[in-house]
Amino acid sequence: MAPRALAWTFAPYVVLSGIHVILLASHNSLAGPTKLALMPLLAIPVLVMARRLRPRSVTVLLLVALVFSWLGDGAGAFFPSLPELPLMLGFFGVAHVAYIVLFARHLARRRMPWWALIYVLWWIGMVVVIGPHAGGLLIAVALYGLVLAGTAAFSTLCHPLVAVGGAFFLASDSILAFRLFLPDALPDWSSPAVMLTYTVGQGLIVAGALISTRDGRTR
């Protein structure tokens, strides 16, 4: 598929992402429904390219990451009788593991750069700062932070778009962590910032993965 044609498959996701962030910033009630449509729209480019993706496990891993991200996005809506935060951490944890396997096994282009150690320092810093406020979720938060840092670190092995996407995903969850556990530390505009960085991160990861496949750089 030509680059321009592939880019068009991302258009619905890009447009709705912008709309969702604006709705969220304006406290519009439609922010919730639009959030639940994001990951299905991001799956469109993957499904369009599915026949070209080799090996088949690339498609499977991308879709697993997107499906579990979608479940994480909608944990409160899909399972209203269950505690939302532990479910969200669990679903996104599976998504991150899928991304790590995808990056390490199929998309790696280079060795991990030395500066990826910054993600280890990030994890230590977040446990130190957030940990005392996490209560009974300390272990879950620490484990989730570990796979999140792993996604960002392993993304540095891949196409630059994937690496930048991994950094944006990390930034999104960092802001979210402060909003959840230290809500007075951030201003109100940090709520749309969570989703802005999240949608950019997810989009860049998928785009970089598909470009790598188009360039014959998967294995």
HELIX and SHEET records of a PDB file:
HELIX    1   1 PRO A    3  THR A    9  1                                   7    
HELIX    2   2 ALA A   11  ALA A   25  1                                  15    
HELIX    3   3 ALA A   31  MET A   49  1                                  19    
HELIX    4   4 ALA A   50  ARG A   52  5                                   3    
HELIX    5   5 ARG A   56  ASP A   73  1                                  18    
HELIX    6   6 ALA A   75  PHE A   78  1                                   4    
HELIX    7   7 GLU A   84  LEU A  102  1                                  19    
HELIX    8   8 PHE A  103  LEU A  107  3                                   5    
HELIX    9   9 TRP A  114  LEU A  117  5                                   4    
HELIX   10  10 ILE A  118  ALA A  134  1                                  17    
HELIX   11  11 GLY A  135  LEU A  137  5                                   3    
HELIX   12  12 LEU A  138  SER A  155  1                                  18    
HELIX   13  13 PRO A  160  PHE A  181  1                                  22    
HELIX   14  14 PRO A  183  ALA A  185  5                                   3    
HELIX   15  15 SER A  190  ARG A  214  1                                  25    
END                                                                             
